[in-house]
Amino acid sequence: MTDTLGKLEFRLLTSNWQSWNHPLRAKLLFLALIVGGGVASILLQIELEHLGYSALPGELTTAVFCLGFPSFGLVVLALVD
């Protein structure tokens, strides 16, 4: 268990892409998750507007999604990789 936590800590808390088994996969996934987070936030805001809810602050929602998606995605990739 501590080996897995150490691996996660080493990969996620450093800016060294070479610590990943497949650095290109991590780089491409990071970019794809940022775009995916932006698209998901836009779709969520549109859906909430159509349901009649008052819109969340758009910039804040987009920022949360664009930071949350890559964070979660890289944690999952670090566990699998």
C-alpha positions in Angstrom: 0.0 0.0 0.0 2.8 2.4 0.9 4.5 1.6 -2.4 1.3 2.6 -4.3 1.0 5.8 -2.3 4.7 6.6 -2.9 4.3 6.0 -6.7 1.2 8.3 -6.7 3.0 11.0 -4.7 6.1 10.9 -6.9 4.2 11.1 -10.2 1.5 13.6 -9.2 3.5 16.0 -7.1 6.5 16.5 -9.4 6.6 18.2 -12.8 8.8 15.4 -14.3 6.8 13.7 -17.0 9.6 11.1 -17.4 8.6 9.5 -14.1 5.5 8.0 -15.9 5.8 4.7 -17.6 4.4 6.3 -20.8 5.0 10.1 -20.6 3.3 10.8 -23.9 0.1 9.1 -22.8 0.1 11.3 -19.6 0.7 14.5 -21.6 -2.0 13.8 -24.1 -4.5 12.6 -21.5 -3.8 15.8 -19.5 -4.7 18.0 -22.5 -7.7 15.9 -23.4 -9.1 16.1 -19.9 -8.7 19.9 -19.8 -10.8 20.1 -23.0 -13.2 17.5 -21.7 -13.7 19.5 -18.5 -14.4 22.6 -20.4 -17.0 20.9 -22.6 -18.6 19.2 -19.6 -18.9 22.5 -17.8 -20.5 24.1 -20.8 -23.0 21.2 -21.2 -23.8 21.3 -17.5 -24.5 25.1 -17.7 -26.7 24.7 -20.8 -28.7 21.8 -19.2 -29.3 23.8 -16.0 -30.5 26.8 -18.0 -32.9 24.6 -19.9 -34.3 23.1 -16.7 -35.0 26.5 -15.4 -32.3 26.8 -12.7 -30.4 29.9 -12.3 -27.0 29.6 -13.9 -23.9 29.0 -11.8 -21.1 31.5 -12.2 -19.8 30.4 -15.6 -16.2 31.2 -15.1 -16.0 29.5 -11.7 -17.8 26.4 -13.0 -15.5 26.2 -16.0 -12.4 26.6 -13.8 -13.5 23.9 -11.4 -14.2 21.5 -14.2 -11.0 22.3 -16.1 -9.0 21.7 -12.9 -11.0 18.8 -11.5 -11.1 16.6 -14.6 -7.3 16.5 -15.2 -6.7 16.0 -11.4 -9.0 13.0 -11.2 -7.9 11.6 -14.6 -4.2 11.8 -13.7 -4.8 10.1 -10.3 -6.6 7.2 -12.1 -3.9 7.0 -14.8 -1.2 6.9 -12.1 -3.0 4.1 -10.4 -3.3 2.1 -13.6 0.1 3.0 -15.0 
